[in-house]
Amino acid sequence: MHFPFEYVILGYILIWGMFFLKPCMKPLFIPAAHLKEKPTDESKLGFGRIFTDYMLVVEYEEGKGWYDPKIMPYGPIELSPAAMVLHYAQEVFEGLKAYRTADDHIQLFRPIENIRRMNRSCDRLCIPQLDEDNFMEWMTELITIEKDWVPHAPAASLYIRPFIFATDPYVGVKPSHTYKFIIILSPVGNYYPEGVKPVSIYVEHEFTRASKGGTGYTKCGGNYAASIKSQVKAGQLGYTQVLWLDGAERKYIEEVGTMNVFFKIGDEIVTPEKGDSILGGITRMSVLELLRHWGYTANERQLSVAELEKAAKAGKLVEAFGSGTAAVISPIGLLDFGDMKVTINNGEIGSVTQKLYDTLTDIQWGRISDPFGWIKRIV
């Protein structure tokens, strides 16, 4: 049987499209019967306590993939008491922000890096990964619908929390066959309402957050649950955050609380090298790129408590700070090693730390140009 030439060409086009074109699944919009009153005093937003009118919900079923994306009214999730996430903690999450510029545009900071990190977390937790284009499309559409929730107040923003969790009603340890992917939004206030001030840090020698071969490099709830006891202890002792050491020897610096950590020792700026037990922060990545762009010696390497104490005694530990989405840059003014306490830069923010904070926040809020292509404008 012979087919007309144009039919053959059409067939090739269809086959090529099936294999190489990825159709973006448009989310169904379900309008809310009533919209919430938006906060009138944006100076009192706090963090993670207020949520917008809508959320994104996408279903997953083995053999079917991710399907049925919906933007629907924010509200409770129906879940079986036997849902695997409740018993075996198969879940991952992300965190990023949307910023309103002075000319009333809304933009994101390096969102593709959050998407890729979430997929790395999914891979480690045996959760099906998301198509990057779909993820970005769904997230930007949700934010566009909720654009009036992006705060106008200086240093306030819209926090974006994507998360995935296992939903199989099964009490047994294995990967789930079904999942939910959800994005919720929360307007948040200025992390530093009284100005950027150095924090005090307690070095934890007893408990550990993560270890090699584990899930420390992912954003999963278990990592954070494991940190709570030490955080409570540090708070009781009057400290703001915990500095975590490695799980094997309690000898090497890893992270500060929910942030990556940097130390300026003489002319070198050091952050612990990434590995199985250290989260690859988006802000951390940006700090390193900025420092190297400015000509600083910025190294990712193993850093021991002993080296840090020695540098402090010699007067070479001149600045320290944490980096993360919530605070952006958090200067460290005091370190309690247990056997000694070290005040850094007279308890004041250092010049490099201040420059990093100013530059990153100016790029995020559009006050200066973005020479690195980090910003994605969505509205």
URRAVEN-V296279 format. One record per backbone hydrogen bond with DSSP energy under -1.0 kcal/mol. CO is the residue of the C=O (numbers start at 1). NH is the residue of the N-H. Records with the same first field share a line. If there is no record, write none. Layout:
CO->NH, NH
This chain:
4->8
5->9
6->10
7->11
8->12
9->13
10->14
11->15
12->16
13->17
14->18
15->19
16->20
17->21
28->71
41->44
46->189
53->74
55->72
56->183
57->70
58->181
59->67
60->179
61->64, 65
65->61
67->59
69->28
70->57
71->30
72->55
80->83
82->170
83->86
84->87, 88
85->89
89->91
90->166
92->164
96->160
98->158
99->107
101->104
105->101
106->378, 379
107->99
108->376
110->113
111->115
112->116
113->117
114->118
115->119
116->120
117->121
118->122
119->123
120->124
121->125
122->127
131->135
132->136
133->137
134->138
135->139
136->140
137->141
138->142
139->143
140->144
141->145
142->146
144->147
146->149
147->150
153->156
157->188
158->98
159->186
160->96
161->184
162->94
163->182
164->92
165->180
166->85
168->84, 170
170->172
177->62
178->167
179->60
180->165
181->58
182->163
183->56
184->161
185->52
186->159
188->157
192->195
199->333, 334
200->240, 241
201->336
202->243
211->214
215->218
219->93
220->223
221->225
222->226
227->231
228->232
229->233
230->234
231->235
232->236
233->237
234->239
235->238
241->202
242->257
243->204
244->254
246->250
251->305
252->246
255->244
256->259
259->256
260->323
262->321
263->270
264->318, 319
265->268
268->265
269->299
270->263
271->301
275->278
276->217
279->281
281->285
282->286
283->287
284->288
285->289
286->290
287->291
288->292
289->293
290->294
291->296
297->269
299->271
303->253
304->308
305->309
306->310
307->311
308->312
309->313
310->314
311->316, 317
312->315
316->266, 318
319->264
320->332
321->262
322->330
323->260
324->328
327->329
328->324
330->322
331->199
333->344
334->201
335->342
336->203
340->337
342->335
344->347
345->348
350->354
351->355
352->356
353->357
354->358
355->359
356->360
357->361
358->362
359->363
360->364
361->365
362->367, 368
374->110
376->108
